[in-house]
Amino acid sequence: MVEKARERVHAAGLADAVTFQTGTLDTLDDQGPFRGATAVLMMQFVPADVKAAFFKDIGRRLKPGGPLVMAHSIGVPESDEHVIHMGSWREHIQSVMSDRVDVIYANVQGTLHFVSEEVRAQMLVDAGFDEPLRFRARNLFGAWTVNKSRWSARLKF
């Protein structure tokens, strides 16, 4: 996936403006500040009690005003809406991988870590970001953009 992204960046003439960082934040050198960051289809794997520290770590690596674009699984497991969406997702998996649906569903139930949109927004603000803007949501997936606050670099909390 990273190699495909590199090819697209090169084809767009942006190779000098984009730096690819692979790995987890705790394995990357203390680099930055960067002009922007993405977190795509990975936040649901970050345990809920670690998400706030994760956002702070990203925030400290971004320039003031730098965007973070996120897309990941969403929902509050205790809500009726989430139960309905998980049921729809399970039906979809049943239609394409019926022989593995039980294993896949059990794995997802045990490895995904959801927080509510309100909790995630507060974590981001506490980490020095502006309010997030959701620009996509469908069933179990959502996408947001949020900028590192231009003021957080001047304020000491």
Buried (B, 14 or more C-beta within 10 A) or exposed (E): EEEEEEEEBEEEEEEEEBEEBEEEBEEEEEEBEBEBBEBEEBBBEBEEEEBBBBBBBBBBBBBBEBBBBBBBBBBBEEEEEBEEBBEEBBEEBBEEEEEEBEEBBEEBEEEBBBBEBEBBBBBBBEBBBBEBEBEEEEBBBBBBBBBBBEEBBEEEE
